[in-house]
Amino acid sequence: MGYIQVEKIVDVLVDPLRHSLKDRDPYVRKTAAICVAKLYMYDKVLVESEHFVSMLKDLLADPNPTVVASAVAALTEISERSDNIQLSLNHSVASKLAAALSESSEWGQTYILEALMYYVPQESSDAEMLAERISPRLQHANSAVVLTATKVMMYLMNYMSNEEYINQLCRKLAPPLVTLLASGYEVQYVALRNIQLIIQRRPEILKNDIKVFFCKYDDPICVKLGKLEIIFRLANERNVDMVLHELKEYAAEVDVDFVRKAVRAIGRLAVKIETASDKCITTLLELIQTKVNYVVQEAIIVIRDIFRKYPNQYESIISTLCENLDDLDEPEAKASMIWIIGQYADRIENADQLLEDFLYTFLEEPYEVQLALLTATVKLFVQRPTVGQELVPKVLKWATEEVDNPDLRDRGYIYWRLLSTDPAAAKAVVLSDKPAITTESDNLDPNFLDDLLLHIGSLASIYHKNPTTFISRYKHRYLTPSPALQKRPDQQHQPQQQQLQQLQPLIQQEQYQQVQSTSAQFNDWSYNAAASNARVLSTQSSNPYSMDLLQ
């Protein structure tokens, strides 16, 4: 009857439902608990006025674990959809729910574990005790139970002060997460997306299991890319040789997208691990020698980032890069090579000739290549005026008179005025020290990461997006303050209302980006990280969308 959402049926349903919630048969009580949740979706006022929610709370103490699981599922559903009902468990109720885990079905265990996310430990010992009682669920055969148990334990760690015990829990989490990778590809993908979040907060969990994430030849591309990201995050000075050897093998595979990501991962490793930069450069040069077009272009893109990270350290390889100019046909690769030529114009004897070759097709090139050419030409002129004096007027004229893009035109005018009024100032601007490039931008914001870790095993953890961006009327979750909540240096926990106010602009921005046309994608930071000669992050701003107009 709960499925028949008609007013007359609902009126008839109220009395039988009240009696069913107190029936002697546990199967009847279990079904009645689910019916309350269905009825709440149709008529919230009726459910609250008839005190059905209070009756559901009474069922949490039911001796039958199936009834408890159904009551928990109903209360959780109601709490997430209600503006004035919030499920909150005290230590006594949480302990009873944990005791019911071993006697519940696999989906009942999932419901109970999900409900334990509404328990806020007041003391570190409470969190430790509950985590100890939940830990056997990590050995369950059902992947949903494993992921939900992992989520609860990651949540409880925020309320623990004993680092030794936390490390012990981390060691317990590793085997079940690794076991998930022996499941079907669909489960593997979900596990990999969640592991990417987990190791950002607790990298020590899988620090010794990097080999598990090495790709197999028959893995689908989504699984390979997920493993590749985890390999990069787990790489360190001790295992970098093994990782580089593996990435080099990936660069010889047939899947173009996967090969590109593997080559880019080598460059990211050079930026991440300073002591491994020489080995990464050697590996990239070996890949360039293969003369495979897309490998060469991707290698040039990441070498440009390495030049930014370690200026004046690897100029000796520029001649090797210049030998492959004819192979460049992608805008990002062209822009990267042009940036290198402009940045080191004082050390490349024929820099003017190389730039002139690119300038033959200036008006036909994409926006990012035109912007790179404009800046590189000005750099050439301020470093070697006699060599660049013929190219600069021509490029400035094209940029200001024959190009429609307003950003390119404005930059052209600025360069023109700088060069005509104060060449020294122009040199100081275009050759100024760039912000140090790091891999920190690969990490999620700590507060946002905390939000996602509260949704492990859900779509939010797969999309890596807050649920409010794709689910309407979703009640935001947050780490509830308590005396046991541990504060990290990178995060200050705030009241719920303040968190929501700060989150709203990010949500609106994310929703805006989803409908943004592909023609505007050059505004995304991921592009600017690969074509920084177009726009560079301001050193005065922490917002990656706030950029300096000039280099």
Buried (B, 14 or more C-beta within 10 A) or exposed (E): BBEEEEEEEBEEBBEEBBEBBEBEEBEBBBBBBBBBBBBBEBBBEBBBEBEBBEBBBEBBEBEBBBBBBBBBBBBBBBBBBBEEBEBEBEBEBBBBBBEBBEEBEEEBBBBBBBBBBBBBBBBBBBBBBBBBBBBEBBEBEBBBBBBBBBBBBBBBBBBBBEEEBBEBBBEBBBEBBBBBBEBEEEBBBBBBBBBBBBBBBBEEBBBEBBEBBBBEEEBEEBBBBBBBBBBBBBBBEEBBEBBBEBBBEBBEEEEEEBBBBBBBBBBBBBBBBEEBBEBBBEBBBEBBEEEBBBBBBBBBBBBBBBBBBBBEEBBEBBEEBBEBBEBBEBBBBBBBBBBBBBBBBBEBEEBBEBBBEBBEEBEEBBBBBBBBBBBBBBBBBBBBEEBBEEBBBEBBEBBBEEBEBEBBBEBBEBBBEBBEEEEEEBBEBBBEEBEEBEBEEBEBEBBBBBBBBBBBBBEBBBBBBBBBBBEEEBEBBBBBEBEBBBEEEEBEBBEEEEBBEEBEEBBEEBBEEEEEEEEEEBEEBEBBBBBBBBBBBBEEEEEBEEBBEBB
